[in-house]
Amino acid sequence: MRKLERYPVEGPNALWQMYKTVSPFKAVRNFIFIQLARYCPSLPVKNWIYRRVLGMKVGRHTSFALMVMVDVFFPERIEVGDNSIIGYNTTILAHEYLIKEYRLGDVKIGSSVLIGANTTILPGVTIGDGAVVAAGSVVHKDVAPGAFVGGNPLRELRRAD
């Protein structure tokens, strides 16, 4: 199950109240740098932006493909191990704004993990070392090390060997 922190809100839905949880300056700054990283062809420059500007933990030789979208409000809650590949147009979220609450959760992606294109990773999940996530999947629960998972809902397809 996902490891989430839940924060109830009163009044309008939680998204209308987002600037009570994150500063507008941080959101705009993060958005600008995330957009630069999304289109940047240089992997070292992308990783520099993620590490130094956004505060993510990114391992050595990790590759973020074109158009990867990391969480705008809480990128510092994302960790990716060494030698992993995050596929084209993947979205990694560390927050959820709902009607009556918002939720935050750390995302931990292990080493030598392959995330297929167009995958969505929800807050509070851990993807173990050596796991493979098929393209187009929604990762809504933890993934065991070495597992090969895919789909929506996410299920184990076979052990990745």
Residue pairs with C-beta under 8 A, 6 or more apart in sequence:
1 141
1 142
2 105
2 122
2 123
2 124
2 125
2 140
2 141
2 142
3 105
3 106
3 124
3 126
4 96
4 103
4 104
4 105
4 123
4 124
5 103
5 104
5 105
6 101
6 102
6 103
7 14
7 21
7 101
7 102
7 103
7 104
8 100
8 101
9 17
9 100
9 101
9 102
11 17
13 97
13 98
13 99
13 100
14 97
14 98
14 99
14 100
14 101
14 102
15 97
17 102
18 27
18 73
18 97
18 102
19 27
21 73
21 102
22 73
22 74
26 73
27 72
27 73
30 54
30 72
30 73
30 75
31 72
33 49
33 53
33 54
34 54
34 69
34 70
34 72
34 75
36 49
37 45
37 46
37 49
37 50
37 64
37 68
37 70
38 66
38 67
38 68
38 69
39 66
39 67
40 46
40 49
41 66
43 63
43 64
46 64
47 58
47 62
47 64
50 56
50 58
50 64
50 70
50 75
51 57
51 58
54 70
54 75
54 76
55 75
55 76
56 70
56 75
56 76
56 78
56 79
56 80
57 78
57 79
57 80
58 79
58 80
59 80
59 81
59 82
59 83
59 84
59 111
60 82
60 83
61 82
61 83
62 80
62 81
62 82
62 83
62 84
62 85
62 86
63 84
63 85
63 86
64 86
65 85
65 86
65 87
65 88
65 89
65 90
65 117
66 88
66 89
67 88
67 89
68 86
68 87
68 88
68 89
68 90
68 91
68 92
69 89
69 90
69 91
69 92
70 78
70 92
71 77
71 78
71 92
71 93
71 94
71 95
71 107
71 123
73 94
73 95
74 94
74 95
74 104
75 94
77 94
77 104
77 105
77 106
77 107
77 123
78 92
78 94
78 106
78 107
78 109
79 106
79 107
79 108
79 109
80 86
80 109
80 113
81 109
81 110
81 111
81 112
81 113
81 129
82 111
82 112
83 111
83 112
84 109
84 110
84 111
84 112
84 113
84 114
84 115
85 113
85 114
85 115
86 92
86 109
86 115
87 114
87 115
87 116
87 117
87 118
87 119
87 135
88 117
88 118
89 117
89 118
90 115
90 116
90 117
90 118
90 119
90 120
90 121
91 119
91 120
91 121
92 107
92 109
92 121
93 107
93 120
93 121
93 122
93 123
94 104
94 105
94 106
94 107
94 123
95 102
95 103
95 104
95 105
95 123
96 102
96 103
96 122
96 123
103 123
103 124
104 123
105 122
105 123
105 124
105 125
106 123
106 124
107 121
107 123
107 124
107 125
107 126
108 125
108 126
108 127
109 115
109 121
109 126
109 127
110 126
110 127
110 128
110 129
110 130
110 131
110 145
111 129
111 130
112 129
112 130
113 127
113 128
113 129
113 130
113 131
113 132
113 133
114 131
114 132
114 133
115 121
115 127
115 133
116 132
116 133
116 134
116 135
116 136
116 137
116 150
117 135
117 136
118 135
118 136
119 133
119 134
119 135
119 136
119 137
119 138
119 139
120 137
120 138
120 139
121 127
121 139
122 138
122 139
122 140
125 139
125 140
125 141
125 142
125 143
126 142
126 143
127 133
127 139
127 142
127 143
128 142
128 143
128 144
128 145
128 146
128 147
129 145
129 146
130 145
130 146
130 160
131 143
131 144
131 145
131 146
131 147
131 148
131 149
131 160
132 147
132 148
132 149
132 160
133 139
133 143
133 149
133 150
134 148
134 149
134 150
134 151
134 157
135 150
136 150
136 152
137 149
137 150
137 151
137 152
137 154
138 151
138 152
138 153
138 154
139 149
139 154
140 153
140 154
141 154
143 149
143 154
144 156
146 159
146 160
146 161
147 156
147 159
147 160
148 156
148 157
148 158
148 159
148 160
149 155
149 156
149 157
150 157
151 157
